[in-house]
């Protein structure tokens, strides 16, 4: 449920992609369209813009075009598509706004987005205050959160949100059963409906909110600081915090002493990360082989996956999907819906290459629903595709993008 914007180039150079990953990719500006120039009537529905960013939940997908336009499709029971209704949409539809968007994140039943001007917006389910607008009322259209213009990135979890400002400060709101805000659960369950600062540090550079499983196991958070250190907190029943225990942590807790962590993705009760040397690491729940170490044994500290040093991007969902420096796509773990994309429904306990293409740039997944972008700006999905309820065991293009 975490998104990095890639670039606005039609041909994405691999080196630029790696650089974008290291800095969270959220500081790249959109094309400078504004106001009426961004009106939906200006878009040719048969030839939508190249897609430069995409984020999925199990049931809905949000994408950004290279012109800063926002698109959504899938289930919409809580208004998470932002189209001013609860109507399910089976194909990408333009969300009408006059904002150029730079980053998006699809949560369980809500969506969080950042505008080019640093403003923060949210819509969808708000039962736990995950929209951050000082209410517990659902919103069907993008609703601005506060007046600050220094938001850099946000990650929407199952029913909470974690975000970073441009000053490096860390903020959270929503469901607090995992004590994501430093509040001991024994003091009572507190749901926070406005952005609440986490600690006083100003050196946070990236953050990923794990989903957990509602009423079964709560979420956790993984984040990286500017010095390359890795920090986690929240639920830890499967060792997903990576600190060698299964004890929940109420505040950010450092994982080991390494200072070469480049990117991290928090999934449902497990975590996957890449170091600056291109090595891949995983820990937490492993019942379906989602860690990729060729076992189904939970790990309570980071375990290296293979010996390769060419991993550039990884996403933790119901299983794991990753991209290598050569643009190849790999997946492993649970495969109930064919969400690995290898044409089968067989679980894999180690990375398996998906197809033969070498132009994959970004991938995101949640609950068996996967979407990915190729370097030509085309958008692809597989597994349990939201919206139309179909299941496909290999990647298919969502719609044709005119070049």
C-alpha positions in Angstrom: 0.0 0.0 0.0 3.0 2.2 -0.4 3.7 4.1 -3.5 6.7 5.8 -4.9 6.4 8.1 -7.9 8.8 7.1 -10.6 9.5 9.9 -13.0 7.7 11.9 -15.7 9.9 10.6 -18.5 8.4 8.3 -21.2 11.5 6.2 -21.1 12.6 5.5 -17.5 16.4 5.0 -17.1 17.3 2.3 -14.6 19.7 4.5 -12.7 17.1 7.1 -12.2 14.7 4.5 -10.9 17.2 3.4 -8.3 17.8 7.0 -7.2 14.1 7.5 -6.9 13.7 4.5 -4.7 16.5 5.7 -2.3 14.8 9.0 -1.7 11.3 7.7 -1.6 10.6 9.2 -5.0 8.1 11.7 -3.6 10.1 14.9 -4.3 9.9 14.7 -8.1 7.6 17.4 -9.4 4.7 16.9 -11.9 4.4 18.7 -15.2 3.2 22.2 -14.4 -0.4 21.9 -15.6 -2.8 23.8 -13.3 -6.3 25.1 -12.9 -8.6 24.5 -15.9 -5.8 22.9 -17.9 -6.3 19.9 -15.7 -10.1 19.6 -16.4 -11.3 16.1 -17.1 -12.9 17.3 -20.4 -9.4 17.8 -21.8 -8.5 14.1 -21.5 -9.1 11.8 -24.4 -10.6 8.7 -22.7 -9.2 6.5 -25.5 -5.7 7.8 -25.1 -5.1 8.5 -21.4 -1.7 9.8 -20.4 1.3 7.6 -19.6 1.0 6.2 -16.0 3.9 7.2 -13.7 2.5 6.1 -10.4 0.1 3.4 -9.1 -1.0 2.1 -5.7 -3.4 -0.7 -4.9 -5.4 -2.1 -2.0 -7.1 -5.4 -2.2 -10.2 -3.8 -3.7 -9.3 -0.5 -5.4 -6.5 1.0 -7.5 -5.4 4.7 -7.8 -3.0 5.9 -10.5 -1.3 9.2 -11.6 -0.8 10.2 -15.2 2.3 12.1 -16.3 0.2 15.2 -16.6 -0.6 15.0 -12.9 -4.1 13.6 -13.5 -5.7 11.2 -11.0 -7.4 7.9 -12.0 -9.3 5.3 -9.9 -11.2 2.0 -10.3 -12.4 -0.9 -8.3 -14.7 -1.3 -5.3 -16.0 1.9 -3.8 -18.2 1.0 -0.8 -16.7 3.8 1.3 -16.1 6.3 -1.4 -12.4 5.4 -1.6 -12.3 6.1 -5.4 -13.1 9.8 -4.8 -15.8 10.0 -7.5 -18.5 11.5 -5.2 -20.5 8.2 -5.0 -20.2 4.6 -3.8 -20.5 3.2 -7.3 -18.1 0.4 -8.3 -16.0 1.3 -11.3 -14.6 -1.5 -13.5 -12.2 0.6 -15.6 -10.0 3.6 -14.9 -12.0 6.8 -14.5 -10.7 10.3 -14.1 -11.1 11.9 -10.6 -12.2 15.5 -11.2 -9.8 17.9 -9.4 -7.7 20.9 -10.3 -4.7 19.5 -8.5 -1.5 18.1 -9.9 -0.8 15.0 -7.9 2.7 13.8 -7.0 2.1 10.8 -4.8 -0.8 8.4 -3.8 -1.4 5.5 -1.5 -4.4 3.2 -1.4 -5.2 1.9 2.1 -7.7 -0.7 3.1 -10.8 1.4 2.3 -9.3 4.9 2.1 -6.9 6.8 -0.1 -4.2 9.4 0.7 -2.6 11.7 -1.8 -0.1 14.6 -1.9 -0.4 17.5 -4.3 2.4 19.2 -6.1 2.1 22.1 -3.7 2.7 19.9 -0.7 -0.9 19.8 0.4 -2.3 16.5 1.9 -5.7 15.0 0.8 -7.7 12.0 1.9 -11.0 10.3 1.1 -12.9 7.0 1.7 -13.6 5.2 5.0 -13.0 7.2 8.1 -14.3 4.9 10.9 -11.0 5.0 12.8 -10.0 8.6 11.8 -7.6 7.4 9.1 -8.5 10.4 6.9 -7.1 12.8 9.5 -9.7 15.5 9.0 -10.8 15.7 12.7 -13.9 13.6 12.1 -14.9 10.0 11.8 -17.1 10.6 8.8 -16.5 9.0 5.4 -15.6 11.3 2.4 -16.5 10.5 -1.2 -14.3 13.1 -2.8 -10.7 14.3 -2.1 -10.8 16.3 1.1 -7.9 18.5 2.2 -6.3 17.7 5.5 -5.3 20.9 7.4 -3.5 23.8 5.6 0.1 22.7 5.7 2.0 22.7 2.4 5.1 20.7 3.5 3.9 17.1 3.2 6.4 14.9 1.3 4.9 11.4 1.3 2.2 9.3 2.9 1.6 5.6 3.3 -2.0 4.3 3.9 -2.3 1.2 6.0 -5.4 -1.0 6.6 -7.1 1.7 8.6 -4.4 4.2 9.6 -2.0 6.5 7.8 1.7 7.4 8.3 3.3 10.4 6.6 6.5 12.4 6.4 6.9 16.2 6.0 9.6 17.9 4.1 11.3 18.8 7.3 11.8 15.1 8.0 9.3 14.9 10.8 7.0 11.8 11.1 3.2 11.8 11.6 0.5 9.2 12.1 -3.3 9.0 12.6 -6.1 6.5 12.5 -6.5 3.1 14.2 -4.2 2.8 17.2 -4.5 -0.7 18.5 -0.9 -1.3 17.6 0.1 1.8 19.6 1.5 3.4 16.5 1.5 6.8 18.3 3.5 5.8 21.4 0.4 5.3 23.6 0.4 2.2 25.7 -2.7 0.1 24.7 -3.3 -0.6 28.4 -4.2 3.1 28.8 -7.1 2.5 26.5 -7.7 2.2 22.8 -7.3 5.6 21.3 -8.1 6.3 17.6 -6.5 9.5 16.4 -8.4 11.5 13.8 -5.8 14.3 13.1 -2.1 14.0 12.2 -0.1 13.4 15.3 3.6 13.8 15.4 5.8 10.7 16.3 8.7 11.7 18.4 10.9 14.8 17.7 13.3 13.4 15.1 13.7 15.3 11.8 15.6 12.8 9.8 13.0 10.4 8.5 13.2 9.8 4.7 10.8 7.0 3.9 8.0 5.0 5.6 5.7 2.0 4.9 2.5 1.1 6.7 1.8 -2.6 7.0 -1.8 -3.8 6.8 -2.1 -6.5 9.4 -5.4 -8.4 9.5 -8.3 -6.5 11.1 -9.3 -7.9 14.5 -6.8 -10.7 14.1 -3.4 -9.0 14.0 -2.7 -5.3 13.9 -0.5 -3.3 11.6 3.2 -2.4 11.9 5.3 0.3 10.4 8.8 0.3 8.9 10.8 3.4 8.2 14.3 4.5 7.2 16.2 7.6 8.4 18.6 9.7 6.4 21.6 7.8 7.9 20.4 4.5 6.4 19.2 3.1 9.7 16.0 1.0 9.8 13.3 1.4 12.4 10.0 -0.5 13.1 7.1 -0.5 15.5 3.6 -1.8 16.1 2.4 -5.4 16.2 5.1 -8.1 16.3 3.4 -11.5 16.7 5.3 -13.0 13.8 8.6 -11.1 14.3 7.7 -8.6 11.6 9.6 -5.9 13.5 12.8 -7.7 12.9 14.2 -7.0 16.4 14.6 -10.6 17.3 11.5 -10.8 19.5 7.7 -11.2 19.1 7.0 -8.3 21.5 4.9 -5.4 20.3 6.7 -2.0 20.3 5.0 1.3 21.0 7.6 3.6 19.6 10.1 3.3 16.7 12.7 0.7 17.5 16.0 0.3 15.6 16.6 -2.9 13.7 20.2 -3.9 14.1 23.0 -1.5 13.5 23.3 -1.4 9.8 23.3 2.0 8.0 22.8 0.8 4.4 19.1 0.3 4.1 17.7 1.8 0.9 14.0 0.9 0.8 11.5 -1.1 2.8 8.0 -2.4 2.3 5.8 -3.5 5.2 3.3 -6.2 4.3 0.7 -8.1 6.3 2.8 -9.4 9.3 6.1 -9.4 7.4 8.7 -7.0 6.0 10.9 -6.9 2.9 13.8 -4.5 2.4 16.7 -3.7 0.0 20.1 -2.5 1.0 22.2 0.0 -0.9 24.3 -2.9 -2.2 21.3 -4.3 -4.0 20.9 -7.3 -1.6 17.4 -8.4 -0.5 16.3 -9.1 3.1 13.1 -10.4 4.7 11.6 -11.2 8.1 8.3 -11.9 9.8 5.5 -14.3 8.9 6.4 -16.9 6.3 3.5 -19.4 6.2 3.3 -19.2 2.4 6.9 -18.7 1.6 6.5 -14.9 1.2 10.0 -14.2 2.7 11.6 -16.1 -0.2 14.2 -18.0 1.7 12.9 -21.3 0.4 11.2 -22.2 3.7 7.9 -21.5 5.5 9.6 -20.7 8.8 9.0 -17.3 10.4 12.0 -15.1 10.9 12.4 -12.7 13.7 15.5 -10.9 12.3 16.4 -9.9 8.7 17.4 -12.9 6.6 19.2 -12.4 3.3 17.3 -13.8 0.3 19.7 -15.4 -2.1 23.0 -13.8 -3.0 22.0 -11.5 -5.8 23.0 -7.8 -5.5 20.8 -6.4 -8.3 17.4 -5.8 -6.6 16.0 -2.3 -7.2 12.4 -2.5 -6.0 10.2 -4.7 -3.8 6.6 -4.7 -2.7 5.1 -6.8 0.2 1.4 -7.8 -0.2 -0.2 -11.1 0.3 3.0 -12.3 -1.3 6.1 -10.5 -2.6 7.0 -9.0 -5.9 10.3 -7.5 -6.9 12.2 -6.0 -9.8 15.8 -6.4 -10.7 18.2 -3.9 -12.2 17.8 -5.6 -15.6 14.1 -4.8 -15.6 13.0 -8.4 -14.9 10.0 -9.2 -12.7 10.1 -11.8 -9.9 7.5 -13.0 -7.3 7.1 -15.5 -4.5 4.8 -16.6 -1.7 1.0 -17.1 -1.7 -0.6 -17.8 -5.1 -4.3 -18.5 -4.5 -5.5 -16.2 -7.3 -2.5 -16.6 -9.6 -1.2 -13.3 -8.1 2.4 -14.4 -8.6 1.8 -14.0 -12.3 3.6 -17.2 -13.4 0.5 -18.8 -14.9 -0.2 -21.2 -11.9 -1.8 -21.1 -8.5 1.1 -22.9 -6.8 2.8 -21.1 -3.9 6.5 -20.4 -4.4 9.0 -20.3 -1.5 11.8 -18.6 -3.4 11.9 -15.9 -6.2 10.5 -17.1 -9.5 10.9 -15.0 -12.7 7.6 -13.8 -14.2 7.6 -13.9 -18.0 10.5 -12.7 -20.2 10.1 -9.0 -20.3 12.9 -6.7 -19.2 11.2 -3.4 -19.0 9.4 -3.5 -15.6 9.8 -0.3 -13.6 7.5 -0.4 -10.6 5.1 -2.9 -9.0 2.6 -2.7 -6.1 0.3 -5.3 -4.6 -2.1 -6.0 -1.8 -4.4 -9.0 -1.0 -3.8 -10.7 -4.3 -4.4 -7.5 -6.4 -1.3 -6.4 -8.3 -0.5 -3.6 -10.6 2.8 -2.7 -12.3 4.2 0.0 -14.7 6.6 -0.7 -17.5 9.2 1.8 -18.6 7.0 2.8 -21.6 4.3 4.0 -19.1 1.9 1.2 -19.8 -0.1 -0.2 -16.8 -0.5 -4.0 -16.1 -2.4 -6.0 -13.5 -2.8 -9.7 -12.5 -4.2 -11.8 -9.7 -7.5 -10.8 -8.2 -8.1 -7.7 -10.4 -10.4 -5.3 -8.5 -13.4 -3.7 -10.0 -14.4 -6.4 -12.5 -13.8 -9.3 -10.1 -11.8 -11.2 -12.6 -8.8 -13.4 -11.9 -5.8 -13.6 -14.3 -2.7 -15.7 -13.7 -0.4 -13.6 -15.9 0.0 -9.8 -16.3 -2.5 -8.1 -18.7 -2.5 -4.5 -19.8 -5.3 -2.5 -18.2 -5.7 0.0 -21.1 -3.7 1.1 -24.0 -1.5 4.1 -23.6 -0.9 6.2 -26.7 2.7 7.1 -27.2 
